Amino acid sequence: MGSLGRLPISKLLLSLLMGALVLAGAVACAGDKDAGRGGVPLPKDFPSQQVPLIDGAVLSADGSSPTWSVTVQAQGADGNAYQNAVKALTDAGYTESSRTENPQEHSVLLYKEDDRKTYWVNVGVSATAAAATTSIIYSVNML
C-alpha cells in the first residue's frame, strides 16, 4: 500500500492524541474553583460567593474566617482595575462607607449584609506597589 493507505491511520492517531490532551486538561481543572485565575489559591474558607474579585492572577492570599487579605494582579487590558473592583462590589450589593484618595493610595471601604452576616471589604491600590495601577488589594472582614 502507498501513503494513501496510511493517511486515515495518521488522522485517527492525531484525533486520539488531541482528544487525550483535551481530556487531560479537563480533568486537571475539575473541581478547582480558582483554576482559571492563576497565581496562588484563595484560602479554602474565603467567601468567594459574597466577595467578587476582579479577573486576574492572585499574587497573595492569606487569612481565615473571619478575616482575609487578597492581592490580585488585574489584566492590563481590562481598563481601570481599581474602578472595576469597586464596581464589581457595588454591583453585588455593597454600599460605600468611606473613600480615601490621595497621590499615595486609593481605597474604598464597602459593606454588605448577607445571610445575617456583615461583610466589610476595603479595596484599594497603592502607588508604592510594583504594578500600582493593576495590583488590587482586598481586606475582607466578616462580622
C-alpha positions in Angstrom: 0.0 0.0 0.0 1.1 3.5 -0.7 0.9 6.6 1.5 -2.9 6.8 0.9 -3.4 3.7 2.9 -1.7 5.3 6.0 -3.4 8.6 5.8 -6.6 7.6 7.6 -4.5 6.0 10.4 -2.4 9.1 10.9 -5.5 11.2 11.1 -7.0 8.7 13.6 -3.9 8.9 15.8 -3.8 12.7 15.6 -7.5 12.8 16.6 -6.9 10.4 19.5 -3.9 12.5 20.7 -5.9 15.7 20.6 -8.8 14.1 22.4 -6.4 12.8 25.2 -4.9 16.3 25.6 -8.4 17.9 25.9 -9.5 15.3 28.4 -6.3 15.7 30.5 -6.9 19.4 30.7 -10.5 19.0 31.8 -9.6 16.5 34.5 -6.8 18.8 35.8 -9.1 21.7 36.2 -12.2 19.9 37.5 -13.2 20.9 41.0 -10.7 23.7 41.3 -12.7 27.0 41.7 -9.6 29.1 41.1 -8.1 27.0 38.2 -8.6 29.8 35.6 -7.5 32.6 37.9 -3.8 31.7 38.1 -1.4 32.6 40.9 -1.8 31.4 44.5 -5.0 29.7 45.6 -7.5 31.6 47.7 -7.9 30.4 51.3 -10.4 27.5 51.4 -12.9 29.5 53.5 -12.6 32.7 51.5 -16.2 33.9 50.8 -16.0 33.9 47.0 -19.7 34.0 46.6 -20.1 37.1 48.8 -16.9 38.9 47.7 -16.4 39.2 43.9 -12.8 39.7 42.9 -11.7 41.2 39.6 -10.3 38.9 37.0 -6.5 38.3 37.2 -3.8 36.3 39.0 -3.9 36.1 42.7 -0.5 37.4 43.9 -1.1 36.8 47.6 -3.9 35.4 49.7 -4.0 34.7 53.4 -6.2 34.6 56.4 -9.1 32.6 57.7 -12.6 33.3 58.8 -13.4 36.0 59.7 -10.5 38.0 58.2 -8.8 37.6 54.8 -6.3 39.6 52.7 -6.0 39.1 48.9 -4.0 40.9 46.2 -5.0 40.4 42.6 -2.9 41.4 39.6 -5.6 42.6 37.2 -5.3 42.2 33.5 -4.0 45.4 32.0 -6.4 45.4 29.0 -9.4 45.5 31.3 -9.3 49.3 31.9 -9.1 50.9 35.4 -8.7 47.9 37.7 -9.5 50.0 40.9 -12.7 51.3 39.4 -13.6 47.8 38.1 -13.0 46.3 41.6 -15.3 48.9 43.3 -17.9 48.5 40.6 -17.9 44.7 41.0 -18.6 45.1 44.7 -21.3 47.7 44.3 -23.0 45.6 41.6 -23.0 42.7 44.1 -25.0 44.9 46.6 -22.2 46.5 48.6 -22.6 50.1 49.9 -19.8 52.6 50.1 -18.9 53.6 53.6 -15.8 55.8 53.1 -13.2 56.7 50.5 -9.6 57.8 50.6 -7.9 59.1 47.5 -4.5 60.8 47.5 -1.3 60.5 45.5 -0.1 57.6 47.5 -3.2 55.5 47.7 -6.8 55.0 46.6 -9.1 52.9 48.8 -12.8 52.4 49.3 -14.5 50.7 52.3 -17.7 49.0 51.5 -20.1 46.7 53.3 -22.9 44.3 52.7 -25.3 42.3 54.8 -25.8 38.7 53.6 -27.4 35.8 55.5 -27.2 37.6 58.9 -23.5 38.4 58.4 -22.0 41.7 57.5 -19.0 41.7 55.1 -16.7 44.7 55.2 -14.3 45.0 52.2 -11.6 47.6 51.9 -10.4 47.6 48.2 -7.5 49.7 47.2 -4.3 50.4 45.2 -1.0 51.8 46.4 1.4 54.0 44.5 4.3 52.1 46.1 3.2 48.7 44.7 5.3 47.3 41.8 2.3 47.4 39.5 0.4 50.2 41.2 -2.4 50.6 38.8 -3.2 47.0 38.4 -2.5 45.4 41.8 -5.7 45.4 43.7 -5.6 44.8 47.5 -8.7 43.4 49.2 -9.0 43.3 53.0 -12.1 41.4 54.0 -13.8 41.1 57.4 -16.9 39.2 58.2 -18.9 40.1 61.3 
